Amino acid sequence: MDILHTLIDSEKYDYKCYDLLKELINTNPEFKNKITAILTTNQNLITGFTPDIWEKIANQNFISPIKEMHDFSDMFILGYNIGNCGGAARQLSYSFNNVDIITGILPLLKGSKNAEKEGGHYWLETDTKIIDTSLMLIIDKSLKEYLGYQEELRLSASRLAKDPIYQSRKEFVNDKNLKRR
């Protein structure tokens, strides 16, 4: 089974956002074995980013702090999501109406860019899925413990809905009347 081609759309295979996933599959036998085991169940418990997620990314209004990134898609195409899980997860969260932002530890990331010590990490959770902007995976929440996700802090969707700064940013990101590049 070619795990990487199962999880990565062929037209996006060379995007740098997948470099961490490729590295882990190629250098971490435990991770590779777990992903292989999940994929062989044929239960769609784990997938790469779907066209729906890519559409959410493409449709955002985005102001980049880096001149090479003209829109949010560029963050992924150029690989700036790796080592910037907090920024990527928060930015993607604006495209959802019911998503929690989670901070914690993912031990398999220990030693990777910006997670050198303990595997500090951010990800998103819906009622049923984990959306990991570093691994570029959508994972059934039933696999959270199996893959080692350790939650430390949760910003719930209900809390975010009451945060005026978050809501203002979300409104800007999703305003279809704004001209985007």
C-alpha positions as CSV (number, residue, x, y, z in Angstrom):
1,M,0.0,0.0,0.0
2,D,1.4,3.4,-1.0
3,I,0.3,5.4,2.1
4,L,1.4,8.8,0.8
5,H,-0.5,8.5,-2.5
6,T,-3.6,7.3,-0.6
7,L,-3.5,10.4,1.7
8,I,-2.3,13.0,-0.8
9,D,-4.1,14.1,-3.9
10,S,-1.8,13.6,-6.9
11,E,-2.2,17.2,-8.1
12,K,-1.0,18.5,-4.7
13,Y,1.6,15.8,-4.0
14,D,4.5,18.3,-4.4
15,Y,3.0,20.9,-2.1
16,K,5.5,21.5,0.7
17,C,2.7,21.2,3.3
18,Y,3.1,17.5,3.0
19,D,6.8,17.4,3.8
20,L,6.2,16.6,7.5
21,L,3.8,13.8,6.7
22,K,6.2,12.4,4.1
23,E,9.1,12.6,6.6
24,L,7.2,10.8,9.4
25,I,6.0,8.0,7.0
26,N,9.6,7.5,5.8
27,T,11.4,7.8,9.1
28,N,9.0,6.8,11.9
29,P,8.1,3.1,11.6
30,E,5.6,3.4,14.5
31,F,3.7,6.2,12.8
32,K,3.8,4.4,9.5
33,N,2.5,1.2,11.0
34,K,-0.3,3.0,12.8
35,I,-1.4,4.8,9.7
36,T,-1.2,1.6,7.6
37,A,-3.3,-0.2,10.1
38,I,-5.9,2.5,10.1
39,L,-6.0,2.7,6.3
40,T,-6.4,-1.1,5.9
41,T,-9.6,-1.1,7.9
42,N,-11.3,0.5,4.9
43,Q,-13.5,2.6,7.3
44,N,-12.4,6.1,6.1
45,L,-11.1,6.8,9.6
46,I,-8.3,8.9,8.2
47,T,-7.9,10.9,5.0
48,G,-5.8,13.6,3.6
49,F,-7.3,17.1,3.3
50,T,-10.5,16.8,1.2
51,P,-11.6,19.1,-1.6
52,D,-14.0,20.7,0.9
53,I,-11.1,21.7,3.2
54,W,-9.1,22.9,0.2
55,E,-12.1,25.0,-0.8
56,K,-12.3,26.5,2.6
57,I,-8.6,27.4,2.5
58,A,-8.9,28.9,-1.0
59,N,-12.0,31.0,-0.2
60,Q,-10.5,32.9,2.8
61,N,-9.6,36.5,2.8
62,F,-6.1,36.5,4.1
63,I,-3.5,39.1,5.0
64,S,0.0,37.5,4.9
65,P,2.9,38.7,7.0
66,I,5.2,37.1,4.4
67,K,5.5,38.5,0.9
68,E,5.6,35.1,-0.8
69,M,2.2,34.2,0.6
70,H,-0.5,36.0,-1.4
71,D,-3.4,34.0,0.0
72,F,-4.1,31.3,2.6
73,S,-3.5,28.5,0.1
74,D,0.1,29.7,-0.3
75,M,0.7,28.9,3.4
76,F,0.2,25.3,2.5
77,I,1.7,25.2,-1.0
78,L,4.9,26.8,0.4
79,G,4.9,24.7,3.6
80,Y,4.5,27.5,6.1
81,N,2.0,25.4,7.9
82,I,4.8,23.2,9.2
83,G,6.1,24.6,12.5
84,N,3.2,27.1,12.5
85,C,0.4,24.8,13.6
86,G,-1.1,27.5,15.9
87,G,-1.4,30.0,13.1
88,A,-2.6,27.5,10.5
89,A,-5.2,25.9,12.8
90,R,-6.5,29.2,14.0
91,Q,-6.8,30.6,10.5
92,L,-8.5,27.5,9.2
93,S,-10.9,27.6,12.2
94,Y,-12.5,30.7,10.8
95,S,-14.0,28.7,8.0
96,F,-16.0,26.5,10.4
97,N,-19.1,27.2,12.4
98,N,-18.6,24.6,15.1
99,V,-14.9,23.8,15.7
100,D,-12.7,23.8,18.8
101,I,-9.1,24.9,18.8
102,I,-7.0,22.5,20.8
103,T,-3.4,22.9,22.1
104,G,-1.5,20.0,23.5
105,I,1.1,17.5,22.7
106,L,1.6,15.0,19.9
107,P,4.6,13.0,20.9
108,L,5.3,11.7,17.3
109,L,6.2,15.3,16.4
110,K,8.9,15.5,19.0
111,G,12.1,16.7,17.3
112,S,10.2,18.2,14.3
113,K,10.2,21.9,13.4
114,N,9.0,24.0,16.3
115,A,8.1,20.9,18.3
116,E,11.6,19.9,19.3
117,K,11.2,19.3,23.0
118,E,7.9,17.6,23.8
119,G,5.9,17.7,20.6
120,G,3.8,20.7,21.4
121,H,1.0,21.0,18.9
122,Y,-2.3,22.7,17.8
123,W,-5.2,21.1,16.0
124,L,-8.9,21.5,15.3
125,E,-11.7,19.3,16.5
126,T,-15.3,19.0,15.3
127,D,-17.8,16.7,17.0
128,T,-16.3,13.7,15.1
129,K,-13.0,14.7,13.5
130,I,-9.5,16.0,14.2
131,I,-8.2,18.4,11.5
132,D,-4.4,18.5,11.7
133,T,-2.9,21.3,9.7
134,S,0.7,20.1,10.2
135,L,0.1,16.5,9.1
136,M,-2.6,17.6,6.6
137,L,-4.9,14.8,7.8
138,I,-8.5,14.5,8.8
139,I,-8.7,11.9,11.5
140,D,-11.7,10.2,13.2
141,K,-11.8,11.3,16.9
142,S,-11.9,7.7,17.9
143,L,-8.2,7.5,17.0
144,K,-7.1,10.4,19.2
145,E,-5.6,8.3,21.9
146,Y,-4.2,5.7,19.5
147,L,-2.2,8.3,17.6
148,G,-1.1,10.0,20.9
149,Y,-2.9,13.4,20.8
150,Q,-2.8,14.8,24.4
151,E,-5.1,17.7,25.0
152,E,-3.9,20.5,27.3
153,L,-6.2,23.4,26.5
154,R,-9.5,23.6,24.5
155,L,-10.9,26.8,23.1
156,S,-14.5,25.6,22.5
157,A,-16.6,26.7,19.6
158,S,-19.1,28.2,22.1
159,R,-16.3,30.2,23.8
160,L,-15.0,31.4,20.4
161,A,-18.6,32.4,19.4
162,K,-18.6,34.8,22.4
163,D,-15.1,36.3,21.6
164,P,-15.6,39.6,19.8
165,I,-12.1,39.7,18.4
166,Y,-12.3,36.2,17.1
167,Q,-15.7,36.8,15.6
168,S,-14.5,40.1,14.0
169,R,-11.6,38.2,12.4
170,K,-13.9,35.4,11.3
171,E,-16.2,37.9,9.6
172,F,-13.4,39.5,7.7
173,V,-12.0,36.1,6.6
174,N,-15.3,35.0,5.2
175,D,-16.6,38.3,3.8
176,K,-17.4,37.5,0.1
177,N,-17.6,41.2,-0.8
178,L,-13.9,41.8,-0.2
179,K,-11.6,41.8,-3.1
180,R,-9.0,39.0,-2.9
181,R,-5.9,38.6,-4.9
